[in-house]
Amino acid sequence: MAKVWVDDSCIGCEACVDAVPDVFQMEDGKAKVVNPEGASLEEIKEAAEACPTESIKVEE
């Protein structure tokens, strides 16, 4: 299972929440991982690539 997290550079744009809402949710204006198994690894990687600040980290 891959490890997924959002670092402190998140600007709260919600792109990841829009892409995979079962994995990411907003909390205090920042994205956080709530269910790393809520989408396929491919979907999570796509959300990470769409992040404008490269805040989403995926470690396989």
LODRENVEX-480641 format. One record per atom (N, C-alpha, C): residue number from 1; residue in three letters; atom name; y, z, x. Coordinates in Angstrom, 1 decimal, decimal comma, padded with zeros to 4 digits, always signed. Layout:
BEGIN
SEPA|n|res|atom|yy|zz|xx
SEPA|NUM|ALA|CA|Y|Z|X;
...
END
This chain:
BEGIN
SEPA|n|res|atom|yy|zz|xx
SEPA|1|MET|N|-001,2|+000,0|+000,8;
SEPA|1|MET|CA|+000,0|+000,0|+000,0;
SEPA|1|MET|C|+001,2|+000,0|+000,9;
SEPA|2|ALA|N|+002,2|-000,8|+000,6;
SEPA|2|ALA|CA|+003,4|-000,9|+001,3;
SEPA|2|ALA|C|+004,3|+000,2|+001,0;
SEPA|3|LYS|N|+005,1|+000,6|+001,9;
SEPA|3|LYS|CA|+006,2|+001,6|+001,7;
SEPA|3|LYS|C|+007,5|+000,9|+001,4;
SEPA|4|VAL|N|+008,1|+001,4|+000,4;
SEPA|4|VAL|CA|+009,4|+000,7|-000,1;
SEPA|4|VAL|C|+010,5|+001,8|-000,3;
SEPA|5|TRP|N|+011,7|+001,6|+000,3;
SEPA|5|TRP|CA|+012,8|+002,5|+000,1;
SEPA|5|TRP|C|+014,1|+001,8|+000,1;
SEPA|6|VAL|N|+015,1|+002,5|-000,3;
SEPA|6|VAL|CA|+016,5|+001,9|-000,3;
SEPA|6|VAL|C|+017,3|+002,8|+000,6;
SEPA|7|ASP|N|+018,0|+002,2|+001,6;
SEPA|7|ASP|CA|+018,7|+003,0|+002,6;
SEPA|7|ASP|C|+020,2|+003,2|+002,0;
SEPA|8|ASP|N|+020,9|+004,0|+002,8;
SEPA|8|ASP|CA|+022,3|+004,4|+002,4;
SEPA|8|ASP|C|+023,3|+003,3|+002,3;
SEPA|9|SER|N|+023,0|+002,1|+002,8;
SEPA|9|SER|CA|+023,9|+001,0|+002,7;
SEPA|9|SER|C|+024,0|+000,3|+001,3;
SEPA|10|CYS|N|+023,2|+000,8|+000,4;
SEPA|10|CYS|CA|+023,3|+000,3|-001,0;
SEPA|10|CYS|C|+024,7|+000,4|-001,6;
SEPA|11|ILE|N|+025,1|-000,7|-002,2;
SEPA|11|ILE|CA|+026,5|-000,7|-002,9;
SEPA|11|ILE|C|+026,4|-000,7|-004,4;
SEPA|12|GLY|N|+025,2|-000,5|-004,9;
SEPA|12|GLY|CA|+025,0|-000,4|-006,3;
SEPA|12|GLY|C|+025,2|-001,6|-007,2;
SEPA|13|CYS|N|+024,9|-002,8|-006,6;
SEPA|13|CYS|CA|+025,1|-004,0|-007,3;
SEPA|13|CYS|C|+024,1|-004,3|-008,4;
SEPA|14|GLU|N|+023,0|-003,6|-008,4;
SEPA|14|GLU|CA|+021,9|-003,6|-009,4;
SEPA|14|GLU|C|+021,1|-004,9|-009,4;
SEPA|15|ALA|N|+021,2|-005,7|-008,3;
SEPA|15|ALA|CA|+020,3|-006,9|-008,2;
SEPA|15|ALA|C|+018,8|-006,6|-008,2;
SEPA|16|CYS|N|+018,5|-005,5|-007,5;
SEPA|16|CYS|CA|+017,1|-005,1|-007,5;
SEPA|16|CYS|C|+016,6|-004,6|-008,8;
SEPA|17|VAL|N|+017,4|-003,9|-009,5;
SEPA|17|VAL|CA|+017,1|-003,4|-010,9;
SEPA|17|VAL|C|+016,9|-004,5|-011,8;
SEPA|18|ASP|N|+017,7|-005,5|-011,7;
SEPA|18|ASP|CA|+017,6|-006,7|-012,6;
SEPA|18|ASP|C|+016,3|-007,5|-012,2;
SEPA|19|ALA|N|+015,9|-007,5|-010,9;
SEPA|19|ALA|CA|+014,7|-008,3|-010,5;
SEPA|19|ALA|C|+013,4|-007,6|-010,9;
SEPA|20|VAL|N|+013,3|-006,3|-010,6;
SEPA|20|VAL|CA|+012,1|-005,5|-010,9;
SEPA|20|VAL|C|+012,5|-004,1|-011,4;
SEPA|21|PRO|N|+012,8|-004,0|-012,6;
SEPA|21|PRO|CA|+013,3|-002,7|-013,2;
SEPA|21|PRO|C|+012,2|-001,7|-013,3;
SEPA|22|ASP|N|+010,9|-002,1|-013,1;
SEPA|22|ASP|CA|+009,8|-001,1|-013,1;
SEPA|22|ASP|C|+009,7|-000,4|-011,8;
SEPA|23|VAL|N|+010,4|-000,9|-010,8;
SEPA|23|VAL|CA|+010,3|-000,4|-009,4;
SEPA|23|VAL|C|+011,6|+000,3|-009,1;
SEPA|24|PHE|N|+012,8|-000,3|-009,4;
SEPA|24|PHE|CA|+014,1|+000,2|-009,0;
SEPA|24|PHE|C|+014,9|+000,7|-010,2;
SEPA|25|GLN|N|+015,6|+001,8|-010,0;
SEPA|25|GLN|CA|+016,5|+002,3|-011,0;
SEPA|25|GLN|C|+017,8|+002,8|-010,3;
SEPA|26|MET|N|+018,9|+002,9|-011,1;
SEPA|26|MET|CA|+020,1|+003,4|-010,5;
SEPA|26|MET|C|+020,2|+004,9|-010,7;
SEPA|27|GLU|N|+020,7|+005,6|-009,7;
SEPA|27|GLU|CA|+021,0|+007,0|-009,8;
SEPA|27|GLU|C|+022,2|+007,3|-009,0;
SEPA|28|ASP|N|+023,2|+007,9|-009,6;
SEPA|28|ASP|CA|+024,5|+008,2|-008,9;
SEPA|28|ASP|C|+025,1|+007,0|-008,3;
SEPA|29|GLY|N|+025,0|+005,8|-008,9;
SEPA|29|GLY|CA|+025,6|+004,6|-008,4;
SEPA|29|GLY|C|+024,9|+003,9|-007,3;
SEPA|30|LYS|N|+023,7|+004,3|-007,0;
SEPA|30|LYS|CA|+022,9|+003,7|-005,9;
SEPA|30|LYS|C|+021,5|+003,4|-006,5;
SEPA|31|ALA|N|+020,8|+002,4|-006,0;
SEPA|31|ALA|CA|+019,5|+002,1|-006,4;
SEPA|31|ALA|C|+018,5|+003,1|-005,7;
SEPA|32|LYS|N|+017,4|+003,4|-006,4;
SEPA|32|LYS|CA|+016,3|+004,1|-005,8;
SEPA|32|LYS|C|+015,0|+003,6|-006,3;
SEPA|33|VAL|N|+014,0|+003,8|-005,5;
SEPA|33|VAL|CA|+012,6|+003,4|-005,9;
SEPA|33|VAL|C|+012,0|+004,5|-006,8;
SEPA|34|VAL|N|+011,6|+004,1|-008,0;
SEPA|34|VAL|CA|+011,0|+005,1|-008,9;
SEPA|34|VAL|C|+009,5|+004,9|-009,1;
SEPA|35|ASN|N|+009,1|+003,7|-008,8;
SEPA|35|ASN|CA|+007,7|+003,3|-008,9;
SEPA|35|ASN|C|+007,3|+002,2|-008,0;
SEPA|36|PRO|N|+006,9|+002,5|-006,8;
SEPA|36|PRO|CA|+006,6|+001,4|-005,8;
SEPA|36|PRO|C|+005,5|+000,5|-006,2;
SEPA|37|GLU|N|+004,7|+000,9|-007,2;
SEPA|37|GLU|CA|+003,5|+000,1|-007,6;
SEPA|37|GLU|C|+003,8|-000,6|-008,9;
SEPA|38|GLY|N|+005,1|-000,6|-009,3;
SEPA|38|GLY|CA|+005,5|-001,2|-010,6;
SEPA|38|GLY|C|+005,6|-002,7|-010,6;
SEPA|39|ALA|N|+005,4|-003,3|-009,4;
SEPA|39|ALA|CA|+005,5|-004,8|-009,3;
SEPA|39|ALA|C|+004,7|-005,2|-008,1;
SEPA|40|SER|N|+004,4|-006,5|-008,0;
SEPA|40|SER|CA|+003,7|-007,0|-006,9;
SEPA|40|SER|C|+004,5|-006,9|-005,6;
SEPA|41|LEU|N|+003,8|-006,8|-004,5;
SEPA|41|LEU|CA|+004,6|-006,8|-003,2;
SEPA|41|LEU|C|+005,5|-008,0|-003,0;
SEPA|42|GLU|N|+005,0|-009,2|-003,5;
SEPA|42|GLU|CA|+005,8|-010,4|-003,5;
SEPA|42|GLU|C|+007,1|-010,2|-004,3;
SEPA|43|GLU|N|+007,0|-009,6|-005,5;
SEPA|43|GLU|CA|+008,2|-009,4|-006,3;
SEPA|43|GLU|C|+009,2|-008,4|-005,6;
SEPA|44|ILE|N|+008,6|-007,4|-005,0;
SEPA|44|ILE|CA|+009,5|-006,4|-004,3;
SEPA|44|ILE|C|+010,2|-007,1|-003,1;
SEPA|45|LYS|N|+009,4|-007,9|-002,4;
SEPA|45|LYS|CA|+010,0|-008,6|-001,2;
SEPA|45|LYS|C|+011,1|-009,6|-001,7;
SEPA|46|GLU|N|+010,9|-010,2|-002,8;
SEPA|46|GLU|CA|+012,0|-011,1|-003,4;
SEPA|46|GLU|C|+013,2|-010,3|-003,7;
SEPA|47|ALA|N|+013,0|-009,1|-004,3;
SEPA|47|ALA|CA|+014,2|-008,2|-004,6;
SEPA|47|ALA|C|+014,9|-007,8|-003,3;
SEPA|48|ALA|N|+014,1|-007,5|-002,3;
SEPA|48|ALA|CA|+014,7|-007,1|-001,0;
SEPA|48|ALA|C|+015,5|-008,3|-000,4;
SEPA|49|GLU|N|+015,0|-009,5|-000,5;
SEPA|49|GLU|CA|+015,7|-010,7|+000,0;
SEPA|49|GLU|C|+017,0|-010,9|-000,7;
SEPA|50|ALA|N|+017,0|-010,6|-002,0;
SEPA|50|ALA|CA|+018,2|-010,8|-002,9;
SEPA|50|ALA|C|+019,3|-009,7|-002,7;
SEPA|51|CYS|N|+018,9|-008,7|-002,0;
SEPA|51|CYS|CA|+019,9|-007,6|-001,8;
SEPA|51|CYS|C|+021,0|-008,0|-000,9;
SEPA|52|PRO|N|+022,2|-008,0|-001,3;
SEPA|52|PRO|CA|+023,3|-008,5|-000,5;
SEPA|52|PRO|C|+023,6|-007,6|+000,8;
SEPA|53|THR|N|+023,2|-006,4|+000,8;
SEPA|53|THR|CA|+023,4|-005,5|+001,9;
SEPA|53|THR|C|+022,1|-005,2|+002,7;
SEPA|54|GLU|N|+021,0|-005,9|+002,3;
SEPA|54|GLU|CA|+019,7|-005,7|+003,0;
SEPA|54|GLU|C|+019,3|-004,2|+003,0;
SEPA|55|SER|N|+019,6|-003,5|+001,9;
SEPA|55|SER|CA|+019,3|-002,1|+001,8;
SEPA|55|SER|C|+017,9|-001,8|+001,4;
SEPA|56|ILE|N|+017,2|-002,7|+000,9;
SEPA|56|ILE|CA|+015,8|-002,5|+000,5;
SEPA|56|ILE|C|+014,9|-002,7|+001,7;
SEPA|57|LYS|N|+014,1|-001,7|+002,0;
SEPA|57|LYS|CA|+013,2|-001,8|+003,2;
SEPA|57|LYS|C|+011,8|-001,8|+002,7;
SEPA|58|VAL|N|+011,0|-002,7|+003,3;
SEPA|58|VAL|CA|+009,6|-002,8|+002,9;
SEPA|58|VAL|C|+008,8|-002,8|+004,2;
SEPA|59|GLU|N|+007,9|-001,8|+004,3;
SEPA|59|GLU|CA|+007,0|-001,6|+005,5;
SEPA|59|GLU|C|+005,6|-001,8|+005,0;
SEPA|60|GLU|N|+004,9|-002,8|+005,6;
SEPA|60|GLU|CA|+003,5|-003,1|+005,2;
SEPA|60|GLU|C|+002,6|-002,3|+006,0;
END
